[in-house]
Amino acid sequence: MREPVRYCDAIRILGTGEGRVADLVDRLCAREETDLLDARTELVRFAHHALNRLDREAHRLPRRERTRRIAAAHSMVVVTAFFESLDDTELPFDLDGTTEGFAEDPGGVTDHKQLGEFVALLVLSAPPLPRVQRDTADGLARVRRFYLRRCKQLPGVLRGMPLWVELDEVHRGTVTERLGTVLANRCTRRYEELRDKLAAGFPEFGAWAGLHTARPRYGALPEVPMGLSRLQHRLQSISTGRVPSAVRGALARTHRERLDVPVSSLAPQLAGTYLPPLGLAYVTPAFRATELGPRSLAHEESWWQEQGGPREDLAEFLLGHLTAPRALLLPLVVFGPSGSGKSALVTMLAARLPESDFAAVRVDVRDLPEGALERALADRLSGALLAAGAENCDALPVLLLDGVEELGSRAGVTHSGLLAGVAAFQHARAGAASPVAVVLTCRDSTAARVRFPPGSVAIRLEDFTDAQLGAWLDTWNRINAGYLDRNGALPLDRDCLAPHLPLGRRPLFLLMMAVYDGTSNALRKLSAPLREAGLYERWLRMLADAADRRDRASAPADGDLAVRSGRIEQALLGASVLAFSMFNRGGRHADTAAVTADHTALLHWPAHFARPMDPLQLGCAVPADSWEGTARLVFSHPSLGEYLVARLVAEELAGLAEARIRDRRAVRPTPLDDAFLHALLSFTPLSVSGEVPRFLAERLRLLAPGARDELRLALAELLRAAGRHRPRVAHTGYRPLELGDAAREAAYSANLMLALVAVHGDEVPLPALFGPESSARWRALAHLWKSQLPPEQWASLVHALEVRGTDGALTVHRGSTGAGAQTDSGFTWRESALLADDATQRLLHALEPLVRLFGGDVTARDSEAASDANAVLTLSFGAADADDDALVDSFERAFTMGEALESDDRLRFQVFVLRQLRGQVHRLGARLVPVTTRHVRPIGVSKSARASVRRLAEEHNEHVAAIRDVLAGYT
């Protein structure tokens, strides 16, 4: 589906059975019809007839066809408003060639040609379509710019009429004014009237245009208390009411049943407070919406702050997006930090879509095959749609991909490759007339190294407002009133949450705090505000304590707190090894056999020790069925597994620090024993999860200053020894992956560096670490990482670490915010910095002016084609040496680049290109005719424009005239 829809295509879409109108449009497009008065009268009549017929027949249309016709109706409304407003404009002549002196003049052929070109341009135009991610004022402004462009073209047609020369300057000025801003304003007012009428008959179009926020009577409607119920009601009101297939109906019931289960599986075995069902507890969050482009920084909260204020109309937004043409061409990306409710939103959306018009198919990204190349990915997604009964039906398939960050770090495709494969799949389906809408979720910390399809609609879930927080607490306290009363506990309120609100405004953490406080009001007894790592620690200890109380084998020792604490630590150690079983295998899941083997290889309990608790008894890891049907384990929330990974690493690092402190007092020093640490950290860099390094730094800050100092020295000693022969040590049976020695040393040394940065807090001076040859040692180490780590792991390291040079000395820092992977040069800049690659950095510095003007993709190449930067530099300095075809391609690319710039930059760049073109016009001759026909035309500038702009416009038009004079002999 084309977006936006051209006016001529809209006539054909809505003009089925109207052969006369279709023929008229064909003649207008071919410039065979120039009677604008007769044409506009016929087209206006048809437009109103077609809109009335669409209103009567819309309830019978399938979802995709309804969207297609509404988009066509909007294009018709925009041009119809222009025709009607032009008809109401008083002129001393008619635009049909019948005014006295117009048709009989010898110049009439030229006049008719100019008028025909204008009419064809109008009929072939594609009026801008409202976009749900933008506000009403933006949509109206874009339509007004469309009218202004048409109005600027019309006086040029009039100046070619013989009657124009008979008008004096006063009348000419009056006509020009009436056909300029005045006409554009009249068109805009008429458009608003027709747009509102279209929205009255089609609620989804009203959501596209954002009229529910622009009209006070709509904006004052209260939100439905149950999460996303308004979306369901609105979609049902425009539903066809068709009976779904048995398979699709069963799938829809499954989605709805998930709303009746407890709000989270975080604590399936925890007795005490009652977890309300998701359908009752879900509070619709606020959000921000935008479009993703080359300059987007979706991983930065400050960038989102610049995209406009938060919105609280998520139901209307989703109504508008899922029924808009863009949803069939590009994915909707849902961003948010950990715990913001992205997965809950996906669950709610799948349950609220009516099965008569939609087929919601949920696929967890962790279920995608390891070797997911584009073809395999398309087969997997197509298989999911087929299994859900979403193929070859009238319903619109909605593919819900949850957890982009959970893609395996050793998969055959990177995060960016996954998104590119999804976009290719969506485009292929749209081209095959079987479109599919895609919604995917991505954590903020992962977004920095993911390249999203340009033009994708994106939203970021915001923290709860005070009103939303109050609504959630009311539901929680009402559901648990009986439990609280029986146990003499106080209900959870704002005063109790106040010290922890920066964290407690996210749904997941709010739930964890509520459950934690349900145990003897534990939250009220805390003396300091909770941080995320601290909350996870208390949560896991609570689960371990509850599991230990259930374990009958431990009953005899219940009274000994020290023994009980030891069993809890053992349970958390076992859970951490379980987390590493998943982490080191490159994913968020592991089969039970692998978990058992890892425990046997890593944990050896003496015979006199009591039987350790099975980590599965904690309930933080649950069984799940994979796509292949094999049993495997997953954490109930990925962040729990990531915290357990960081926790075990922090515990081992603290042990190293304590060993060094003891060694200083020992008579006989012993070398550092890092065998267990090496076994854990020599398979996967911790940076593949953006959360693990953060949790690790948070845990290491809890160490005493003296212990941190000793740990810095220990890590530096281990890092300097990286790559040397390692004697055969313990835990050699632990091999979650078959890796060579070089690959394992690369992963281990990278993790040591990440830990060193975490314990330093930020800056690690390399001369103090490696001595005089620090730069060479660092480059060797960084190139080892690049050569041995899989692409996604290397990319994660590039964004986790940053190397800076100061007075010739290199320092390593925690990866800063800034350029992400959304552009070609953004990643190259980060990679060259990490590698300390001075040559590449000098080249990037040379291209910096082009990057600043055209964006980071100016250096990107498709196959063997030249990059944009190459085209500009060829025109500037290499035209004499370039062959003719390459030079013509460079001019074509340069004109296309200029069209994407802002007005002043665009004018300056176009003058530069025209200057180069004028110098090559004699050489290239007829080869330039197609390029100049598309791009080279004079421009007009307002008298109120700045003097510098007027001078540029004069030079622009001078070059255009000179080029046309030379090429006139070739046309």
N, C-alpha and C positions, 0 to 999 in steps of 0.2 A: 504494500500500500504506500503510494507516494505521499509524502508529508512535507510541505502543505500541498493541497490539490490545486492544479491549474484550473482556471475558470472554464476553459474549453472542455477539460475532462469532466468537470462538475456537470456541465450541460449534458454530456453524453451519459454520465452515470444516472442522473435524475431524469433524463429525457427519453427513457425507453418508450417506444411507440410514438415519439414525436419526430417523425422523419423530417418535417419541414424545418424545425429548429436545428436539428443536427446538420442539415445541408447548409443552413445559414451560417453556422459556426465554422464549417469547413471552408466556405467561401471567404469568411472574415480572416481565417488563419492563412489562407492562400493569397490574401490581399486582392481578391476579385470583387469584393463588396466594400464600398466606401460610403454608402448612404448611412451615416451614423444615426441620423434621426429615426429612420425606419427600423434600423437594426436594434437600437436601444428600446424602441417601443415594443417590438416583438419580444426581445429578451426579457424586459421587465414583466410583460404579461405572462410569459412562460415561467419566470421565477416565482411569482406569487402562486400560480397554479401548481407548480411542482412542490412548493413548500406545504401547501394545503394538502396535497395528495400524500406527501410523506408523513404528515401528522396523522392522517387517517390510517395509513398502512403500517406504521412503525411497529405496532405491537405484534405483527406477524413475522418480523424480520429476525433472523438469527443474529447473535451478538456481533459477529465480525461484519456482516453486511450492514447492520444498523450503524456501527461506527463509521464505516466507509461512506454511507450516505449522509450522515451528520457532518462529516468533514467536507463533503462536496457541497452541502447546503450552506455551510459557512462561507466558502469561497463565492458562492452565488450571491449571498447576502452582501458581501463586501462590494462586489462590482455593481450589484443592483443599486446600492446606496449611491454609488458614484453616478450611475446613469440618471437616477431620479433627481439628484442634486444638480447635475449639469442641465437637466431639462428645466429646472426652476430658475436657472441663472439667465438674466436678461442680457442678450447680445444683439447687436445691430445686424446680425446675419444668422443663418442656420448652418449647422455643420453637416449639410447633406449635399452640397454642391448645387443647390437650386436657387440660391440667391442671385438676383440680377447682376450680371457682370462677372459672376464666378464661373459658370459652366461654359460661357461663350468665349471667355478669354483664351488666347492662344496658349497661355501658360497653364491651361486647365489640366493637361496631362500630368505635369509636375505636381500641381496642387493635389490632384486625386491620388497620386503616388504617395505624397507625404501624409495625406489623411489616411490612406490605406495602411501605411506602416504604423501609424499611431493606433489605429483600430486593432491591427494584428497584434501589436505589442500588448495592448490591454487585454485582449482575449486570451493570449498565451501566458499572461502573468499568473503567478501563484500567490495570492494574498496570504499574509502570515496567519497562522492558526494559533488561537490562545493556547498557552502552555500552563499546565496545572501547577508547575513549580514556580511560576512567576505570578505576581499579583495582577489585579484587574487593570491598574493604571499602566503597567508595562505593556499588556496586550493592547490596550487602547492606543498607547503611544506608537506601537509598531504599526498598527493599522493606519494611524494618522500619517506616519512617514510614508507608507505606501501611497496614500492619497497625494501627499506633497510631491512625490516623484512623478506621478501621473500629471499633476497640475503643472509642474515645471516643463513637461514635454508638450503640453497643449499649446502654449503661446508660440512655440516654434512652428507648429502646423499653421497657425493663424497668420503668421508673418508671410507665409507663402501664398496667401490668398490675394487676388487682385484688389479686392475691396479694402484690404489693409492699407494700401498706399493712399486711398481716398480719405482715410480718417486722419484728423489732426492729432497733435501730440496729446491733447487732453483726453480725447476719446480712446486713443491707444493706451494711455496710462490707466484709464478706467477699466477697459476690457482686461488688461493684464492683471490689475488688482482683483477683479471679480473672478478670474480664472486661477488665481494664486491661493494665498492663505485663506481668503474668504470662502472660496469653493471647498478647500480642504476642511475647513471648520464645519461647513454645512454638511459635507459628506460624513464627517465623524459623528455629528449629531444624529443624522439619519441612520447611520450604521448602528448606533446604540439602540435606537428604537427597534430595528429589525433583529439585532442580536438578542435583546430581551424577549422578543416574541419567540425566537427560536429556543431560548432557554426555558421558556414557560412550557413548551411542549416536550422538551428533552432535558430532564434534570441532569444527565451526565454532561451535557454541553455547558450547563450552568456551572458545574464543578470545574470544567476545563477553564472557563473564563473567570472563576473565582467570584462569581456574583453573590454567593452566600456570605462573603465577608464584605463586599462592597455595598450591600443593601442592608440597612439596619434591621429590617423586619426579619431577615434571614439570620443575621448574626446574633440576634437576641434569643434565638431558640436554645433551650437548655440541652445540654448533652445527655444522651440516654445513659442511665447509670451503668448498665451492663456493658462490658468492654466490646467496642466495635459493633454493638447492636444496630446503631444507626446505619452503618455500612450495609448490613444484611437487609434492613428494612428498605433502604433506598434502592438497592439492586433488585429486590423482589418487586418493588413498585413498577419497574421497567422490564420485568422478566417476560419472556415469551410464554412461560408456563408449560413448556413441553416436558413430557415425562422422560426422565433419563433412562439410560440402559441399566440393566441389573447390576453390572459391574461398577458403573459410575455411581449409582445410588448406594451401593454397599461401601464404596470408598468414602463417599460423603458422610455416611453414618459413622464410619470409623473416625473421621476427623472431628465430628461433633461429640463423639463419646470421650474424646480426649479432654474436652472441657469439663467433664464431670469427675475427673480424677484429681487428686490433690495437686496443688499449685506447683509442687516441685518434687522430684525424686531425690532431693539432697539427703533426706533422712527417712528412708522407707521403714526402718526398724526402730526409730526413736519413739519411745512412749512419752506421753505428756500432752502438749498442746496439739490441737487439731488443725491440720493444714487444710484450708478451704479449697474447693475446686477452682480451677483456673477460670472457668466461665464466670464465677462469682467474684473472684478476687482481682481480676485483671482491671487495672485502671489505665485508660488510654493516655499515653504520655504526650507531652509537648514535643515538637520537633522543629528542625530547620530544613529547608529544601533548596536545592540549587541544581545546576547542570555541571557535569565534570568536563574539563577541558585540559589543554596542555599545561596551563598555569595553575591547575588546582592543587591544593595541599590538604587533601581530605584527612590526613593524619594529624593536622594541627587544629586545636580548638580555637585559636585566635583567627584562623582563616574562616572558620564557620561563623564566628561572630560578625565577620564582614559581609556575610551573605544575606543579611536581613534578620529581623527579630524572630523570636520563636513563635510558632503557630500552634493552635490547639484544635485544629480541625482535621485530625488524621483520617477520620472516616470519610469526609468529603474529598480529601486529597486522594485517598486510595480509590474512591469512586471515580474521580476524574482521570487518574492515571490508567487504571485497568480498562477503561472504556475509550481511551484515546489512541490514535494511530501510532504514536511514538512507542507505546508499550509493546507493539508487535515488531519493532525494529531494534530496540535497545533495551537493556535490562534496567530495572530499578534496583539500586544498591542501597541497602540499609546499613548505615554506620552506627557506631556507638561503642563506648568503652565497655570493659568487662562488667557484667552484671546489669547492663542497661535495659535488658528485656528484648533483645533481638529475636531469640528463638521463640520466646513467648508470643511475640507479634506474628511470627510465621505460623505458629499453631493456631492463633486466633483467626488469622486471615484465611487459612485453609478451611476452618469450620464455618466461617461466615459467608463464603461465596456460594450462591444458590447453584445446586447441581443441574438445574434446568438450562443454565447459560454458561456455566464454567465447570472445568474439570481440574481441580487442584491436585497437583502431584508433588509430594514432598520428597526430596532427595538430600540426605546428609552428605556433605562433601567428603567426609571421611570414608563413605561407602564407595567412592569412585575408584575404579581399578588403578593399580599402581602404575602401569605403563600407559597412562591415559593420553595417548596422542590424539590429534583432532578427530581422526576417523573412529577410534575406539570410544572417545568421549561422546561423539554423536550417536554411535550405536547404543551406548549405555543410556543416554537420555531418551532416545527413541524407544528403547525397550521399556523404560519406566512409564512412558506415556501409553504404550500399547498395553502394558499390564494393567493400567488404570482405566482402560476403556476410553482414553482420550483421543484416539486416532479415528479419522474418518467419521466425525460426528459434528453436529451443529454447534456444540458447546465450544467455548474458547479454552484451550489448555493453558493452565497457569503453572509453570514450573517453579517450585520453591526450593532454591539451593541454600541450605543453611550451613553457615560456618566455613567461609572461604579460608579462614586461618587454620582450619583443621586438615587441610590438604597435606598429605604425607610429605615430609622433607626429602624423601628419596623417591618420590613419584617420578614418572617419566615426563612430567610437565611441571613447569613452575606456576606460581600463582598467576603471574601475568599471562602465561600460556593457557591456563585454565580459562581465564576471562576471554582471551582471544578465541578459544575454541567455542565457548558459549555464544559469543557474538556471531561467529561464523555459522553455528548451528541455527541461531535465530534468523539470520539473513537467508540461509538456505531454505528454511521452512517458509519464510515470507515469500520468497521467490517461487516456491512450489505451490502457492495458494493454500498452504496449511499452516498458517502462522501460529506462533505460541508466544505468550507473555512470560517473562522471566523476572523473578524477584530473588535476590540473593543478599545474604548478610555477611558483613565483614567487620572484624574488630578494628578499632582505631589504630592500635599498635602494629597491625599487619599492613594497614593501608599504605604505609610509607614505601613499601617495596613491591607494590602491586600497580600495574598499569591498567587502568580501566578504559573501556571503549569511549572515545571522545563523544560527547553529546548525551551520555547516559544521565538519567535523572537520579539524583541522590538525595537521601534524607539522613539526618543524624538525630537519634533519639536523645532528648534532653533529660536532665535530672527532674525528679518530681518537684512541682511547685508546692507551695504551702497547702493549697486547696486539694491537690491530688494526694499529698501525703496524709492530710486529714481524712480524705475519703477511704484510703487504704487502711488507716488505723481504725476507723469506725467499723469497717468490715471485719477486721481481725478481732477486735474486742467483742464484737457481737457474736461471732462464731465461737469464741473461747470463753464466753462469760461464765458458763457452767464450770469449766475446768478451773478458771481463776478463783471462782468463789469457793470451790471445794478445797483448794489448796491454800487459801488465804493469801493469794498473790494479788498485787495491784495490776490494773490494766496498763498497757503500754500507752504512753502519751507523749506529747511534744516536749515537755520538760525533761522527761527521761532521755529522749533522743537528742536533745539540743547539743550536748558536747560532741556527738558523733554525726551530726547532720551532713557535713561534707561527704561522708560515706553513706549515711542512711537515706539519702535521696534517690539511690538506685534500687530498683525493685528487688534484685537478688540479695543485696546486703541488708536491706530492710527486713526481708523475710528471715534471714539468718539471725539478725539481732532480735527479732520478735520471738523466735523459737528459743534462742539463748536466754532471753529475759524470762521466758515462761518457766525456767527452772529456778525457783526461789528468787525471782527478780534479780538475777545475776548481773544484768546490765547496769542496774542502779548502784551496784557496789563497786564499780570500777572507779579508779582514782584518776585515770587519764583517758583522753579521747582515743578511740580505736582507730588504728590504721588497717589497711586491707590485709596485710600479712598477719597482723595480730588477730584479726577477726577469724581468718582461716585457721590459725593455730588453736584458738579457743574452741572453734567449731569441731575440729578434728579430735581434740582432746575430749570434748563432750561425747562424741560418737564412740571413741575408744572406751571411755569410762562406762557408758551405757552397755557396750558390748561385753565388757569385762564382768559387769554385774549379771549379765545373762548367762555367762559361761559357768556352768555348774562346777567344772573342774577347778575353778579358782575360788570357790566358796570358802574353803577352810582358811584361806589367808586374807579374807576380806578385812580383818581388823588391822593388819600391818600396812600402814600407809606407804612405807618405803617399798615394800614388795609390790604393792598395788601400782605405785608410780612406775616401777620398773617394768611391769607387764604392759602398761600403757605405752611406754617408750618403745618396747619391743614391737607392739602392734603398729605404732607409727613408722618404725623402721621397716617392717614388712610391707606396709602400704607404700612407703617411698620406693622400695625395690620394685613393687608392682608398677609404680609410676614410671620408673626407669625402663621397665620391660617394654612399655609402650613407646616412651620417648626415644630410646635408642634404636627402635625398629622403624623410626621415621614416621610414626602415626600416632593416633589417639586411641588405639585399641591393640589388644594382643590376645591370642588364644590361650586357653587355660593350660595347655601342655607347656607352652613357652614360659608362662609365668612360673610354673612349678620348677622347671629346669633352672631358671634364673635364681630362684630362692635357694635351690640346692647348691648352685655354684658360688653364690655370694655369701650366704649366711650359714655359719656352722655353729650350732649351739652345743656346749658341753653336755655330757650325759647327765650331770647332776642338776641341770637347769630344768625348770618346769616347762611343760609343753607350751610354746608360744602360741598366741592367739592367731587364728587365720585372718589375714587382712580383709578378706571378703566379709567377715562378720561386722566390720565397721559400717558397711552400707554405703561407703563413698564410691565404690566401684560395683557396677551392676552388670549382669549378663545382657547381651544384646545379640541379635541375629544379623549377620552380615549379608550382603547381596548374594554371595555364593551359597548361603545357607549354613555356614559353619559357625559353631559357637565361639564367642569371643567376649572379652570383658572391656567395658568402657567406663570412664569416670562419669558420675552423675552430672558433674559440670566440669568442663575442661580445666578451669582455673584451679580446681582442687588438685588435679594431677600435676599441674605446673608448679603449684606451691610446694607440693611434696618433693618434687625434683630439687627445687631451690633449697628446701629445708635440709635435705640429706647432704647436699654439697656444702652448705653452711656449717653443718655439724662436723663434717670431715675437716673442713678448713680450720674450724675452731680447735679440733684435735691436733692439727699440725702446729698451730700456735702454742698450745699447751706443751706439746712435745719439745719445742724449741726452748720454752721457758724452763722446763725440767732439765733439758740438756745443758743449760748454762750452769746449773748447780751440780751437775753430775761430775764424778771423777773421771769416768770413761765415756766421752761423747760417742753418740751413735748416729749414723746417717739417717736422714728423713725417710720414713716409711710411707710412701705414697702409693702402695700397690692397690689398695682398695679404691683410692681416688682415681688412679689411672684406669682401672677396670671400668669405672662408671663413665669417665669423661673422655674416653678415647674412641668414641664411635660417632657422636653427634654434637655439633657446637650448641651451646646453650642459647645462642642468639636466634635459633630458628623459631623460638617462641619469644615474642616481645615482652612477655610477662616474667619469664624466669630470671633474666638479669635484673629486673626491677625488684623482684622478691628477694633475690640474693643480696642486692645492695641494702635492702631494708633490714634483712637479718644480720648482716655483717656490721651494721651501725650499732647493734646492741652489744658488740664486744667491748671490753675495756680498752682504753687507749693503749696500754702496754701490749695487750694481746694483738691489737691491730698492727702495731709496729712490728712485732715478731712475725705476724702473718705476711706482711709485705716482704720481709727478708726471706721467708721460706718460699714464697711464690717466685720471687726473683731468682733464687737459687735453682728451683725446679725449671724455670723457663730458660735459664742459661744452659741447663743440661739437656734441653730438649733436642732430640735427634741423635743423641749418643746411644751407644749400645746399652740396652736394658737387660740385665740378667734375668734369668727365668725366676719369676716370683709367683706368689699365690694368686688365686682366682683366674688362672689361665683357662679354666673350663668355661668361663663366662664369655661367650661369643654370640651375642644376639645377631650379629652380621658377620659375614666372611669378608674381612677387609685386610689389605696388606699392611705391612709395618709402616710404610710412608703415610698411608691414609690415616692410620690410627695416631701417628705422631702429629699429623696436621690437626686433627680434631682435638687432641689433648693440649697441644701448645696454644691453640686458639682459645680453649676454655680457660687455660691458665691466665692468658692475657685478659680475658673478660673478667675473671675473678680479681686480678690485680687492679684493673680499673675500678671495679666495685669497691675494693677495700681502700683504695686511695681516695675515693670520693669523686675524682674526675681526672686530674692531670697526672700522667706517668711520664717523667723525663727519661728518654731512651739513653742518653749518655750515662746516667746513673745506673741504668740497668745493664747495658752491654759494653760500656767503656768507650774508648776512642773510635772503634770501628762500628759504632751503633747504627749508623745509616745503612751500611752494607749488611750488617746482621739483620736489621729490620726488613730490608728489601728481600733478602733470602727467605726469611720467615713468611712474609706476606705472599710471596710467589709460591711457596710450598702450599699455603692454604688454597690459593686460587687453582693450583694444578691438581690438588687431591680431593677437594670438597665438591660434592654435587652442586649444580648451578644454584638451586634454591638456598642451600646452606651458605654458599659463598655470598650470594646477594644479601642474606640476613646479616652476615658479618660486615659487609660493606656499610650497612646502615647502622650497625651497632657500635662501630669504632670509627674514629676520625683522627687522622694524623695532621698535625700542624707544624710548620717550621718557624722557629724564632731565632734569629741571629745564627743561622746555620745548624741549630740543634733541633732535633725532632722531639715532639711530645705527643703522646697518645691520649685522646679524650673519649669520653662517652659520646656516641653519635648524636649530633645536634639536629634540631629540626631544620627545615629548609627544603631544598629541592628533593623531591622524591623520585619515584620511578615512572612518573607520568610522562616524562619526556626522555628523549634519547640522550641528550647532553647531561641531564640531571644525574643519571646513574653513572655515566662516564666520569663526571667530575668527582663524585664520591669515590669511585673505584680508583682513579688515579691518585687521589689524596691518600687512600689507605696503602697503596703500593709505593707511595713516595716517588711516583713516576714524574720526574721533572719535565721530561720531553712532552708528554701528553698534556700536562698542566700549562706549559707554554703555548701549545697549540690552542687549547681552550681559551686561554687569556687573549690570544689574537682574535678569536671568534666572538669574544664577549660582546662587542657592539651589535653584531648580528643577532646573537642570542637575546640581548636585551630588547631589540626591536621586534623580532619575529618569533621569539619563544624558543624553548629548548629543543624542539624538533627540527630546527633549521639544519642540523647535521645528519638527520635520519635519511636512510636510503631504502628504497624498495627494489630488491633484486639488484640488477646492474644499472638502474637508473641513477642519474646524478642527484645529489642532495640539493636542497634549496641554497645552502651556503655556496656550494660549487657553482650554481647558476649565477648568483650575484657576483661572485669573484670572477667568473668567466666574462661577464659583461663589463666588469670594471677594468680588468687587466689582461684577459686572455682571449679577447675576441679575434685578434689577428692570427692566433695559432689554432683556433677552434675550427672544425669543419662546418660547412653550412648547416647541415641537419642539426648538429649539436647546438649551434648558435640560435637557430629558430626555436628549438626546444627550450633553451635558456630564456629567451624572450617570453615564450608562453608561460613558463613557470614563474618568471618574475612578475608578470601582470597578475597572475593568480595569487601570488603572495601578497601583492599590494592591496587586493580587494579585502583582505582580512584585517587590515590596519585601521586604526582610528582616523578620522577625517584629515587632520593636519598632517600626520605621518604619512597617510595614504597619498596626499597631494604631493608632498616632497619626494616620496619614493617614485611616484609615477613620472614626475618631471625628470628624475634621474634616468629612469628606464627609457623615456622618450628621447632624451638627449643621446643615449647610446644607440637607440634604434635609428635616429636620424643619421648618425654616422655610418650605419651599415645598410641603409636602405638601397643604395645604388648597387651594392655587392649582392644582396640577397634577392632583390627584385620581386618577382611573382611569388616566391616562397613566403613572403611576408603578408600577402593579401589575406589569407584566412585569419592570421593573428590580428592584423589591424582591423579587420571587419568586426571581430569580437570585442576588441579592447580599446581601440583608438578612436576617440570622439571628443569634440570640444566640450568644455564645461562652462557654466555660468556661475558668477560669484555675486553675492549681494553687495550693494553699495556700502552697507554698514560693516563689511568685513575689514579686518586689519589690513594695513598697507602691505605687509609682507605676504599675506595670503593673496591679495590682488596681483602682486608682482609675480608670484608663482603661477597663478591662473593665466596671466598674460603669456608667460613663457610656455606654459603647457599648451595653450591654444596655438601659439606660434609654431611649436614643433609639430602639432597635429596637422596644421595647414601645409607645412613644408613636406611632411611625409605623404599626405594625400596627393599633393601635386605630383610627386615623383611616381607614386603608384597608380596614378590615373591612367597611364598608358598600358597597364597590365590588366585592367578590369574590363 
